[in-house]
Amino acid sequence: MPRFKFSAGPWNVHSGADSYGPATRAEIPLEEKIKKFAELGFSAVQFHDDDAVPGINDLNEDQIRAEARKVKALLDTYGLAAEFVAPRLWMDPRTADGGYLSTSEKDREYALWRSFRSIDIAKELGAGMLVLWLAREGTLCAETKSPVWATEKLIEALNAMLDYDSGIRIAIEPKPNEPVDRSICGTAGHALGLAAAVKDPGRVGVNVESAHAVLAGLDPACEMGFALAMGKLWTVHLNDQNGIKFDQDKSFGAENLRSAFNQVKLLIENNYGSKGEYVGLDVKAMRTTRDGESYKHLRNSLEIFRALEEKALRFDYAFQKKCLENRDFEALEMYTMKLLMGLA
């Protein structure tokens, strides 16, 4: 039986449009994506609220639940689960200044409305987890918001979601910058600080994304390891990133192979997945990718992960122990490089 179960989101297969250019590929219907995910070997689908329920703002609560049930039927047809639902707060005009941290009380109320509806959708899909990417929860103008006030408002929002549903778990996905340059929750440590401050800390954990850790100048395996040590790594978004710049969502391992290896090795060593956790991908195809190859980046990421998994399972821990006893870190480093290069 495979050690890991994988998940992907509909946004991982997109038209290629970005902030600097138009679409380069045709849009693909949701059912076609779900069917293809199953064929590729994924076990679950990640959802934004409006992936599952397009036009969510124009529907009432009963209509939203009914639309979500249609998607659940699709998942059942192809034998897939729903891993989580994430409220997409950053694309609405009312969230131009943030959702939970907007300086407008009405806009904060809207953010909570979307979050509550995301919980409703998650329940209909059979997912017990909400993921919060706090995209605009910060500021572009430092003087607009006290970081103390902002932190308190985030805790209030988390408590409201925990109160809304007694079973939902919330995984915070930290990111240090972009689209705002002053994030109030930039790292796993920030996320776990928030988790410790809510009324039910046992229901708030972390989703660590590889690229977001790189954007913070941190090692992804260290961010994951910190959360694992606290029992709070509830999902991961594996991808890659070429330095501290805009969020690239490159195929896993495509830029930093040794870093990717250590992420896989860490997950294996700590029995990640034994409690039902998924290995999630958050990767996007290059804009030059053609329509017929819209899923190639997902295949590539799975292939790289599985190749690194095989290498991690062959890692010589006896040799590692000997190197540690002798403090011969040069030898251990060279062994790791030879392992990755197929020379060990």
Order of alpha helices (4+ residues) and beta strands (2+ residues): beta-alpha-beta-alpha-alpha-beta-alpha-beta-beta-alpha-beta-beta-alpha-beta-alpha-alpha-beta-alpha-beta-alpha-alpha-alpha
